[in-house]
């Protein structure tokens, strides 16, 4: 199974989670600046990620991800909320580092 990533978008920094077969491979926060985004794109390609789920369908981050050859899936926050009752995720939001972030769930929905 391929590795996928979920990005919890924010204006200053993004929470990124890479998963493979339900296991978290990498979790980190990257700055919303050109150097941080370039690092993220390079790292995702090196990790073998081919699909990325994010809650915004546009913007510099999405443009750079697509430009790096990654398939980007825009998942509206309402879709994520609606799936919580029917899909078993890696852990609850309260269990995730930085409660309130849902990058792992977005990564799993990218499968």
ABEGO torsion letter per residue (X at the ends): XBBBBBBBBBAABBBBBBBBGGBBABBBBBBBBAAAAAAAAAAAAAAGBABBBBABABEAAAAAAAAAGBBBBBBBAAAAAAAAAABBBABBAAABBGBGBAAAAAAAAAX
